[in-house]
Amino acid sequence: MDIIPPAGRDRITIAILALGGQGGGVLADWILELANRNGYVAQGTSVPGVAQRTGSTVYYIEMARNAAVGANHPDPVLALMPVPGDVDIVIASELMEAGRAILRGFVSEDRTTLIGSTHRIYAISEKSVPGDGIAAGRRIIDAAGRRAARFIGFDMDEAAGKSGSVISSVMFGALAGSDALPFTRAMFEEAIRHGGKAVEANLRGFSVGAAQAHAPAPKGEKTTLEVPEPTSEAGRALKARIEAALPGPVQPFAIIGAARLMDYQDAAYAELYLDRLAAVRALDDGTDDWRLSREAARHTALWMAYEDTIRVADLKIRATRGERIEREMRLFEGQLLGITEYMHPRLQEICETLPGWAASAILKTGWLRRPLERVFARGRHVETTRVRWFLMLRLVAAMRSRRRSTLRYAEEQARIETWLGFAREVAVQDRRLAAEIVACQRLIKGYSDTYERGLARFETLLAAARRLVGRADGAERLAALRDAALKDEHGTALSACLSETGIAA
């Protein structure tokens, strides 16, 4: 049976899946205006899905061609919600929304044109996992190509940013470019003009979306590393050292790591990183494409750039951050931007920024510690665009020059040396297990309670690794334990895996 395209049907159904603030309602209004002005009777409804994705809404539009003048036909009765297997066009404002449309049965390979943005807005459930909880975008793109009669996908959020518009206008343009509706481009543009808001900007976004609709379907996420080019003499010297001392597969990770640590501290800190990496490389014989050295290059840089109050303050007041927020908010000329942050540094984090002797004096003296803990017991809303708070954060960020004298620096460097020393010791007899030990650093992230929970699990894994040395299946066992530790924040999966492995926690 031949597939009749949506534009050739007397009745057309459209489902729009969008997150709050992405203009799904505006897009629905444009489509309704377009249909009602050009020979169709159209109706639109919307159902918020707060319980599913915190603000995700399904907008449903059904349109039927007007009967000829004088024809004896009753007015059409239009549905209020999309029905699985009966949706001609699905428009998704984000990749997981496209996946949700597929799961709900709105996408059919015999009729549905699926138009979806390939960018991601991560859900709370993805962000809260200790490990990498990000859903597999590649699988959704593959499914979209198989399950839809036609799939049009590109990064519509990026296209909106480049055109100085909003994602709803780009989606509307992609709909026009898909030729899935029986209307001309001029009719689409007239619907935007009739809306009367930010017409020129919306028309720019519309044009970009219409052009992108004819681009090839996406193949999936990028897998290549973007290696920065050094911009200073110190950076060029570090790159030259990396290229002279490390194998090709390790070099991109080491260059990125060195650049990160120069930004975090200075060139001398990046040199320390390369010294540590060289000690691991000396024990690596190239097994698994130099995996031990690659893991060391990646994870040593991540740990050495630990998040302390100095780093957080530095990132909060960077000009590039303010510029990025202004671009995302799409400020008009003359508008002012105010940024309010929620900050809750505990006394522990404050003391870690002090020299070791001063921090120890506070933390070990009850009469001094207790009143200070009350001062830092609650969080604060801080408007960092005001002079007072900006200067305060600027002062904290300026303490980078004395970071090496802080309690936190001494503690972290000791932990790093213990971890890498253990990995080097194991590498002499089992390089695969050593690589898994290095990869356990994935548990170390964030700050405050998040950092402490990750560190506790990391130490549990190192203790288990010591019992696995000499076992033929040691690398596989430790990898399984690490994966279990990354599955949930409560440690239930790790405890179960430790029991199965026969290693006491």
C-alpha positions as CSV (number, residue, x, y, z in Angstrom):
1,M,0.0,0.0,0.0
2,D,1.4,3.4,-1.0
3,I,2.0,5.9,1.9
4,I,0.0,9.1,1.5
5,P,2.1,12.0,2.7
6,P,0.4,14.3,5.3
7,A,0.1,17.1,2.9
8,G,-2.1,14.9,0.7
9,R,-4.7,14.1,3.4
10,D,-7.9,15.9,4.2
11,R,-7.3,15.3,7.9
12,I,-3.9,16.0,9.4
13,T,-2.8,15.4,13.0
14,I,0.2,17.0,14.7
15,A,1.8,16.4,18.1
16,I,4.3,18.9,19.6
17,L,6.4,17.8,22.6
18,A,8.2,20.7,24.2
19,L,9.7,21.6,27.6
20,G,8.6,24.7,29.5
21,G,10.0,27.9,28.1
22,Q,10.7,26.6,24.6
23,G,7.7,28.2,23.0
24,G,5.7,25.1,22.3
25,G,2.5,27.1,22.8
26,V,3.7,29.8,20.4
27,L,4.5,27.1,17.8
28,A,1.0,25.6,18.2
29,D,-0.6,29.0,17.8
30,W,1.3,29.6,14.5
31,I,0.2,26.3,13.1
32,L,-3.4,27.0,14.1
33,E,-3.3,30.4,12.5
34,L,-1.7,28.9,9.4
35,A,-4.4,26.2,9.0
36,N,-7.4,28.4,9.8
37,R,-6.4,31.1,7.4
38,N,-5.8,28.6,4.5
39,G,-8.7,26.3,4.0
40,Y,-8.7,24.1,7.1
41,V,-10.7,23.9,10.3
42,A,-8.1,23.4,13.1
43,Q,-8.2,22.8,16.9
44,G,-5.4,22.8,19.4
45,T,-5.2,21.4,22.9
46,S,-2.3,21.1,25.4
47,V,-1.7,18.7,28.3
48,P,1.2,19.5,30.8
49,G,3.2,16.5,31.7
50,V,4.8,17.8,34.9
51,A,4.9,14.3,36.5
52,Q,7.0,13.0,33.6
53,R,9.7,15.5,32.8
54,T,9.1,18.5,35.0
55,G,7.5,20.9,32.6
56,S,7.2,18.9,29.4
57,T,3.9,19.5,27.6
58,V,2.2,17.8,24.7
59,Y,0.4,20.1,22.3
60,Y,-2.0,18.4,19.9
61,I,-3.4,20.0,16.7
62,E,-5.9,18.4,14.5
63,M,-7.0,20.0,11.2
64,A,-9.6,19.0,8.6
65,R,-10.0,20.5,5.1
66,N,-13.0,22.8,4.8
67,A,-15.9,21.3,2.8
68,A,-16.8,23.0,-0.5
69,V,-19.3,25.9,-0.3
70,G,-22.9,24.6,-0.3
71,A,-21.8,21.0,0.3
72,N,-24.0,19.0,2.7
73,H,-21.3,18.1,5.3
74,P,-21.5,18.6,9.1
75,D,-18.7,20.4,10.9
76,P,-15.9,18.0,11.7
77,V,-15.5,16.6,15.3
78,L,-11.9,17.0,16.3
79,A,-10.1,15.0,18.9
80,L,-8.5,16.4,22.1
81,M,-5.4,14.2,22.4
82,P,-3.1,12.3,20.0
83,V,-3.8,8.6,19.5
84,P,-0.9,6.1,19.0
85,G,-0.7,5.2,15.3
86,D,-2.7,8.2,14.2
87,V,-0.2,11.1,14.2
88,D,1.0,12.5,10.9
89,I,3.6,14.9,12.2
90,V,5.6,14.9,15.5
91,I,7.7,17.9,16.4
92,A,10.0,17.5,19.4
93,S,12.0,20.3,20.9
94,E,14.7,18.1,22.4
95,L,16.2,14.7,21.7
96,M,14.6,12.9,24.7
97,E,11.2,14.4,23.8
98,A,11.6,12.7,20.4
99,G,12.4,9.4,22.2
100,R,9.3,9.9,24.4
101,A,7.1,10.4,21.4
102,I,8.5,7.1,19.9
103,L,7.9,5.2,23.2
104,R,4.3,6.5,23.4
105,G,3.5,5.2,19.9
106,F,3.1,8.6,18.3
107,V,5.6,7.8,15.6
108,S,4.7,5.3,12.9
109,E,6.9,4.2,10.1
110,D,3.9,4.1,7.6
111,R,2.8,7.8,8.1
112,T,4.7,10.0,10.6
113,T,7.1,12.8,9.7
114,L,9.3,13.2,12.9
115,I,10.9,16.6,13.3
116,G,13.2,16.8,16.3
117,S,16.0,18.8,17.7
118,T,19.1,16.7,18.5
119,H,20.3,18.8,21.4
120,R,19.9,17.7,25.1
121,I,18.5,19.3,28.2
122,Y,19.4,16.8,30.9
123,A,16.7,15.6,33.3
124,I,17.2,15.6,37.1
125,S,17.4,11.8,37.0
126,E,20.4,12.0,34.6
127,K,22.2,14.6,36.6
128,S,21.8,12.9,40.0
129,V,23.5,9.6,39.2
130,P,27.0,9.3,40.7
131,G,28.3,8.2,37.3
132,D,27.4,9.0,33.7
133,G,23.6,8.9,33.8
134,I,23.1,10.6,30.5
135,A,20.6,8.6,28.3
136,A,21.9,7.2,25.0
137,G,21.2,9.8,22.4
138,R,22.6,7.6,19.6
139,R,20.0,5.0,20.2
140,I,17.2,7.5,19.9
141,I,18.6,8.9,16.7
142,D,18.8,5.3,15.3
143,A,15.3,4.6,16.4
144,A,14.0,7.8,14.9
145,G,15.5,6.8,11.5
146,R,13.9,3.4,11.7
147,R,10.5,4.2,13.3
148,A,9.5,7.3,11.3
149,A,8.4,7.5,7.7
150,R,10.8,10.5,7.6
151,F,13.1,11.9,10.2
152,I,14.4,15.5,10.1
153,G,16.8,16.1,12.9
154,F,19.4,18.8,13.7
155,D,20.5,21.0,16.7
156,M,17.6,23.5,16.6
157,D,18.8,25.2,19.9
158,E,22.1,26.0,18.3
159,A,20.4,27.2,15.1
160,A,18.2,29.5,17.2
161,G,21.3,30.9,19.0
162,K,23.2,31.6,15.8
163,S,20.2,33.3,14.2
164,G,19.4,35.4,17.3
165,S,15.9,33.8,17.5
166,V,14.1,31.2,19.5
167,I,13.8,27.5,19.0
168,S,10.0,27.6,18.3
169,S,10.7,29.7,15.1
170,V,13.3,27.2,14.0
171,M,10.9,24.3,14.5
172,F,8.3,26.1,12.5
173,G,10.8,26.6,9.7
174,A,11.7,22.9,9.8
175,L,8.0,22.1,9.5
176,A,7.7,24.4,6.4
177,G,10.9,22.8,4.9
178,S,9.6,19.3,5.4
179,D,6.7,19.9,2.9
180,A,4.5,17.8,5.3
181,L,1.8,20.5,5.2
182,P,-0.1,21.7,2.1
183,F,0.9,25.4,2.6
184,T,3.4,27.6,0.9
185,R,6.3,29.3,2.6
186,A,4.7,32.7,2.2
187,M,1.7,31.3,4.2
188,F,4.0,30.2,7.0
189,E,5.7,33.5,7.2
190,E,2.4,35.3,7.2
191,A,1.4,33.3,10.3
192,I,4.5,34.7,12.1
193,R,3.8,38.2,11.0
194,H,0.2,37.9,12.3
195,G,1.6,37.0,15.7
196,G,3.2,40.4,15.9
197,K,6.0,39.6,18.3
198,A,9.7,39.7,17.5
199,V,8.7,39.2,13.8
200,E,12.1,39.9,12.3
201,A,14.0,37.6,14.7
202,N,11.4,34.9,14.3
203,L,11.6,35.1,10.5
204,R,15.4,34.7,10.7
205,G,15.0,31.5,12.8
206,F,12.3,30.3,10.5
207,S,14.6,30.7,7.5
208,V,17.4,28.7,9.2
209,G,15.0,25.9,10.1
210,A,13.5,25.7,6.6
211,A,17.0,25.4,5.1
212,Q,18.2,22.8,7.6
213,A,15.2,20.6,7.0
214,H,16.9,19.5,3.8
215,A,20.2,18.5,5.4
216,P,21.2,14.9,5.8
217,A,19.8,13.0,8.8
218,P,22.2,13.0,11.8
219,K,24.5,10.0,12.4
220,G,24.9,10.3,16.2
221,E,27.1,12.1,18.7
222,K,30.7,13.3,18.0
223,T,33.3,10.8,19.2
224,T,36.5,12.8,18.5
225,L,38.2,14.9,21.1
226,E,38.6,18.7,20.4
227,V,42.2,19.4,21.3
228,P,43.0,23.0,22.1
229,E,45.9,24.8,20.5
230,P,48.3,26.5,22.9
231,T,48.1,30.3,23.0
232,S,51.2,31.0,25.1
233,E,54.9,30.1,25.2
234,A,54.3,28.0,28.3
235,G,51.5,26.2,26.6
236,R,53.6,25.5,23.5
237,A,56.4,24.1,25.7
238,L,54.0,21.8,27.5
239,K,52.6,20.5,24.1
240,A,56.1,19.9,22.8
241,R,56.9,17.9,25.9
242,I,53.8,15.8,25.5
243,E,54.5,15.1,21.8
244,A,58.1,14.1,22.6
245,A,57.3,11.8,25.6
246,L,53.9,10.3,25.1
247,P,52.4,7.8,22.5
248,G,50.0,9.2,20.0
249,P,46.8,7.8,21.6
250,V,47.7,9.4,24.9
251,Q,48.6,12.9,23.5
252,P,45.1,14.4,23.0
253,F,44.1,13.5,26.6
254,A,47.4,14.9,28.0
255,I,47.1,18.2,26.0
256,I,43.6,18.7,27.2
257,G,44.6,17.9,30.8
258,A,47.6,20.3,30.7
259,A,45.4,23.1,29.3
260,R,42.8,22.5,32.1
261,L,45.4,22.6,34.8
262,M,47.1,25.8,33.4
263,D,43.6,27.4,33.6
264,Y,43.0,26.0,37.0
265,Q,46.4,27.0,38.6
266,D,49.5,27.7,36.5
267,A,52.2,26.1,34.2
268,A,54.1,24.6,37.1
269,Y,51.0,22.7,38.2
270,A,50.6,21.4,34.6
271,E,54.3,20.3,34.7
272,L,53.6,18.4,37.9
273,Y,50.7,16.7,36.1
274,L,53.0,15.6,33.3
275,D,55.6,14.4,35.8
276,R,52.9,12.1,37.3
277,L,51.8,11.0,33.9
278,A,55.4,10.2,32.9
279,A,55.8,7.9,35.9
280,V,52.7,5.9,34.8
281,R,53.8,5.8,31.2
282,A,57.1,4.3,32.1
283,L,55.2,1.2,33.3
284,D,52.9,0.9,30.3
285,D,53.8,-1.5,27.5
286,G,51.0,-0.4,25.2
287,T,48.4,-3.0,26.3
288,D,44.9,-2.1,25.0
289,D,46.2,0.8,22.9
290,W,48.0,2.4,25.9
291,R,44.8,2.3,28.1
292,L,46.7,2.7,31.4
293,S,48.4,5.9,30.2
294,R,45.2,7.2,28.6
295,E,43.2,6.6,31.8
296,A,46.0,8.3,33.8
297,A,46.1,11.3,31.5
298,R,42.3,11.8,31.8
299,H,41.7,11.0,35.5
300,T,44.8,12.6,37.0
301,A,43.9,15.9,35.3
302,L,40.3,15.7,36.6
303,W,41.4,15.0,40.2
304,M,44.1,17.7,40.2
305,A,41.4,20.2,39.1
306,Y,39.3,19.5,42.2
307,E,36.5,21.9,43.0
308,D,37.3,24.1,46.0
309,T,35.9,27.5,47.0
310,I,38.6,29.3,45.0
311,R,37.6,27.5,41.8
312,V,33.9,28.0,42.3
313,A,34.3,31.7,42.9
314,D,36.6,32.0,39.8
315,L,34.0,30.3,37.5
316,K,31.1,32.3,38.9
317,I,32.6,35.7,37.9
318,R,34.2,34.9,34.6
319,A,33.3,37.3,31.8
320,T,32.8,34.3,29.4
321,R,30.1,33.0,31.8
322,G,28.2,36.3,31.8
323,E,28.4,36.5,28.0
324,R,27.1,33.0,27.7
325,I,24.1,33.7,30.0
326,E,23.4,36.9,28.0
327,R,23.4,34.9,24.8
328,E,21.1,32.3,26.2
329,M,18.7,34.9,27.6
330,R,18.8,36.8,24.3
331,L,18.9,40.2,25.9
332,F,17.6,43.1,23.9
333,E,19.6,46.3,23.7
334,G,19.1,48.4,26.9
335,Q,18.0,45.4,29.0
336,L,19.9,44.7,32.2
337,L,20.8,41.2,33.5
338,G,20.8,40.2,37.2
339,I,22.2,36.8,38.2
340,T,21.2,35.3,41.6
341,E,23.2,32.2,42.8
342,Y,22.4,29.9,45.6
343,M,25.5,29.2,47.7
344,H,26.0,27.1,50.8
345,P,29.6,26.8,51.7
346,R,30.0,24.9,55.0
347,L,32.6,25.7,57.6
348,Q,34.6,22.7,56.4
349,E,34.9,24.2,52.9
350,I,35.8,27.6,54.3
351,C,38.5,26.1,56.5
352,E,39.9,24.1,53.6
353,T,40.8,27.4,51.9
354,L,42.9,28.5,54.9
355,P,46.5,27.4,55.6
356,G,46.7,24.1,57.3
357,W,47.7,25.4,60.7
358,A,44.8,27.9,60.8
359,A,42.2,25.4,59.6
360,S,43.3,22.8,62.1
361,A,43.0,25.4,64.9
362,I,39.4,26.2,64.0
363,L,38.2,22.6,63.3
364,K,39.8,21.2,66.5
365,T,38.7,24.0,68.9
366,G,35.1,23.4,70.0
367,W,34.5,26.9,71.4
368,L,35.6,28.5,68.1
369,R,34.1,25.9,65.7
370,R,30.6,25.8,67.1
371,P,29.6,29.5,66.6
372,L,31.2,29.5,63.2
373,E,29.2,26.5,62.1
374,R,26.0,28.3,63.0
375,V,27.1,31.2,60.7
376,F,27.5,28.8,57.8
377,A,24.6,26.5,58.6
378,R,22.3,27.9,56.0
379,G,22.6,28.7,52.3
380,R,22.4,32.2,50.8
381,H,21.0,33.7,47.6
382,V,23.8,35.8,46.2
383,E,23.3,38.3,43.4
384,T,26.7,38.1,41.7
385,T,26.0,41.0,39.3
386,R,26.0,43.4,42.3
387,V,29.3,45.1,43.1
388,R,29.4,43.9,46.8
389,W,29.1,40.2,46.0
390,F,31.2,40.4,42.8
391,L,34.1,41.9,44.7
392,M,33.8,39.3,47.4
393,L,33.9,36.4,44.9
394,R,36.7,38.2,43.1
395,L,38.7,38.3,46.4
396,V,38.2,34.6,46.9
397,A,39.2,33.8,43.3
398,A,42.3,35.8,43.7
399,M,43.4,33.4,46.4
400,R,44.5,31.0,43.6
401,S,48.0,32.3,44.0
402,R,48.2,30.9,47.5
403,R,46.2,27.7,46.9
404,R,49.3,25.5,47.5
405,S,49.4,26.6,51.1
406,T,45.8,25.6,51.8
407,L,44.6,22.6,53.8
408,R,42.6,21.2,50.9
409,Y,45.6,21.3,48.5
410,A,47.7,19.3,51.0
411,E,44.9,16.7,51.5
412,E,44.2,16.3,47.8
413,Q,47.8,16.0,46.7
414,A,48.4,13.3,49.4
415,R,45.3,11.4,48.1
416,I,46.4,11.6,44.5
417,E,49.9,10.4,45.3
418,T,48.5,7.4,47.3
419,W,46.2,6.5,44.4
420,L,48.7,6.8,41.6
421,G,51.4,5.1,43.7
422,F,49.1,2.1,44.3
423,A,48.3,2.0,40.5
424,R,52.0,2.0,39.6
425,E,52.7,-0.7,42.2
426,V,50.0,-2.9,40.6
427,A,51.1,-2.1,37.0
428,V,54.4,-4.0,37.5
429,Q,52.4,-7.3,37.5
430,D,48.9,-6.4,36.1
431,R,48.5,-3.4,33.9
432,R,44.9,-4.1,33.2
433,L,44.0,-4.0,36.9
434,A,46.1,-0.9,37.3
435,A,44.1,0.8,34.5
436,E,40.9,-0.1,36.4
437,I,42.3,1.4,39.6
438,V,43.1,4.6,37.8
439,A,39.5,4.7,36.3
440,C,38.0,4.5,39.8
441,Q,38.7,8.3,40.0
442,R,35.3,8.7,38.2
443,L,33.7,8.5,41.6
444,I,35.5,11.7,42.8
445,K,33.5,14.7,41.7
446,G,31.8,17.8,42.9
447,Y,32.2,19.3,46.4
448,S,30.6,19.1,49.9
449,D,28.4,16.1,50.5
450,T,28.6,14.9,46.9
451,Y,32.4,14.8,47.1
452,E,32.4,13.0,50.5
453,R,30.0,10.3,49.3
454,G,32.1,9.7,46.2
455,L,35.4,9.7,48.1
456,A,33.9,7.1,50.6
457,R,33.0,4.8,47.6
458,F,36.4,5.4,46.0
459,E,38.2,4.3,49.2
460,T,35.9,1.2,49.3
461,L,37.0,0.3,45.8
462,L,40.7,0.8,46.5
463,A,40.4,-1.5,49.5
464,A,38.7,-4.1,47.3
465,A,41.4,-3.7,44.6
466,R,44.1,-4.6,47.1
467,R,42.3,-7.9,47.7
468,L,42.1,-8.5,43.9
469,V,45.8,-8.1,43.2
470,G,47.1,-11.4,41.9
471,R,43.7,-12.7,40.7
472,A,43.3,-13.5,37.0
473,D,39.9,-11.9,37.0
474,G,41.0,-8.9,39.1
475,A,40.5,-6.3,36.4
476,E,37.0,-7.5,35.4
477,R,36.0,-7.7,39.1
478,L,37.1,-4.2,39.9
479,A,35.4,-2.8,36.7
480,A,32.1,-4.5,37.8
481,L,32.4,-3.0,41.3
482,R,33.1,0.5,39.8
483,D,30.1,0.2,37.5
484,A,27.9,-0.8,40.5
485,A,29.2,2.1,42.6
486,L,28.3,4.5,39.8
487,K,24.7,3.2,39.5
488,D,23.1,4.8,42.6
489,E,23.9,7.3,45.3
490,H,22.8,5.0,48.1
491,G,25.5,2.4,47.5
492,T,23.0,-0.5,47.4
493,A,24.3,-1.8,44.1
494,L,27.9,-1.7,45.3
495,S,27.1,-3.6,48.5
496,A,25.4,-6.3,46.5
497,C,28.3,-6.5,44.0
498,L,30.8,-6.8,46.8
499,S,28.9,-9.7,48.3
500,E,28.7,-11.5,44.9
501,T,32.4,-10.9,44.4
502,G,33.2,-12.4,47.8
503,I,35.1,-9.4,49.0
504,A,34.1,-8.0,52.4
505,A,33.2,-4.3,52.4
